[in-house]
């Protein structure tokens, strides 16, 4: 399928304009980088606290974010996890803590307690004030101690372990006391628990810390992942075509990454593991179009033997233009939907892909082929059109 009949546009006529445009964007990105003191890294890279919570009932991401923002935790990252009532909350470390090697257990517990107190319902708070214990938050040792008021130590231990096992198997939360009878807990014990405890509306199911040292290691690995992917592309393209094509492809992909990072800086987007994944996706996406054009160039070199190299490149770009536009539009429509309606959790990821799709199509035409042309003009042994 063709989007339109093969045009005859002299794309390479504007190669220096394209170089200037890309150069200006990258330079502005560098200036922004130094003005802001670097990228806006996520908890994955700076270190912080990760708390996973499960709610009794479904709750929207917006409501969770609003509750945390009202408590001064508006800078945290919120991700829906699994079912509609499960969330992961990532709280970044304060600037003064980012130089420390690890995050202390006490600090983890303080932040987790603050999050849980914010997310619990007014009914939960009322029950706590009245002296009830939250059965969805109680520890095994605390539950054993409570049950000893009614049972022997051995029986209390068995019942406590059975309840905790059931709770852990059901995402850390018990919905109704009748569930306990269903797992063989004596009715009298259940009634006793009803008189002493309540089933909280939210439960903490995981608490982890990402230390700054781990974050630094992740930054290093993310950078290496991009570098190795570029080198792999160089080897592959050089093997399939020629060295200059491989070098051109790597320069184009490096350009794509730098342009995307510049726009991330312009809009102060967060660099997370998801964004790194998007950058690697852009590398794979962009190289695909480049290979298609290079493949057409190789074919046209055999057919258009009397044409000069620039004309062959222009013809090849024009012949594959319809495919480039169709492919780019297809991906663009999907990504724009993700960006507009995908929610905040993947918004940075979608933004990165959106920039990558647009400038990836641009760079395929205005960067990869011009680089090959410059190489040919400087070092090429063949001079097309001359006998």
Phi, psi and omega in degrees: 000135179246137179290324175200167179295153184304118180279182177224068183261135179272078183297318186290349175297332184255021184298320182288329174296319179294318178300318181295316180299312180297319179298319179296316180297315182293319178296317177297324176296318178296318179298316179298321180301313182287326178295319183273352179078026178118189180279161174269088185282149178277180179302327181304329185253333183264342185096150180170193184247135176246123179236124176257131183232153175234131178262152177296317182243161178298140181217143183282155177299321180299320180291319178299316180297319181295319180297317180289323180296322179295339180260013178083019180246035183291343182271004181279160178260133182240127179231131172289136186229123178070242182284174183293343183255015178245136181220151171247128179246122179250121181251118181290154176287148172297154182307318184292342182267350189286348177271352182281155184287317184222162177265126183293149179299320180298318179294322177301312183295324180296314181293317180298318180296320179296317179297314182295322180293329179286321186277341181291153183283162176302326179296322178297315180298320180297318180296321180295318177299324181283355175100006178280154179254138181282111181292339178273000179231351184291146178275167181299315181295321179293322179292319177300315180299320180293317183289339178295342176292338184242335186233168173289167183299319181293316180293320180299321180293318180296315181294317180298316180295323179294319179293316181295322178297315179297317181297316181294325179287344182244046173061030172079011184219135175256127185277318185217148181297334180298337178296329181292321176296326180294340178257014173095013177281130182303142183302323180295323178293319179298317178296322177298315179296323178299327182280345184245336187230172173220160180263102183299155183282347181214144180228144176270122183251347179204142176221118180225159176234136173254107182287156178303328179295319177294319179299320179296320179294321178296320177300317180297315182292323179295318178296317179295324179299318179291317181297314180296324179295322178293318179295322178297320178296319179301312181296315183296311182293321179297322179289319183284326181241253177222167182303317183297330177289320177296316178297318178299317180297317180294318177298321179294316180293322176298318176302315181300315180295316182294320178296315180297316178297325178297316179291328174298320177291317181303319184260009177052044178283157183273135175271111180236178177297327178295322179292322176298319177299321179295320179297318178293326176295319179299319179301314179292322181292314184295321183294333181299310178296321181298317180296320180300315179293315180298324178296319178292324177299316181300319178294317183290335176297330179278329184273315186261059186293335182266357181269151177284164189296322180297320179294322178297317178297314179299316179298318181296318178297315180296321181292330181258003185298318181300316179295318180300315181293316181298314180297314182295318180295319179301311180292320182301315182297321179294314183292323180295326176294317176300318182294318185278325188236002184281351181090166186292331185300325181246014184294318179295321177299312181294322178299315180298316178296322181298313177297317182297320180295317182292307184283341176293321177291321178296316185289330178302321182274313191260001178236306187298309180292317176301325178297317179297319179297317179297318178298315182296320180293327183273319189236355186295141180271332180266139176238099186296142178094352180246143180253000000 
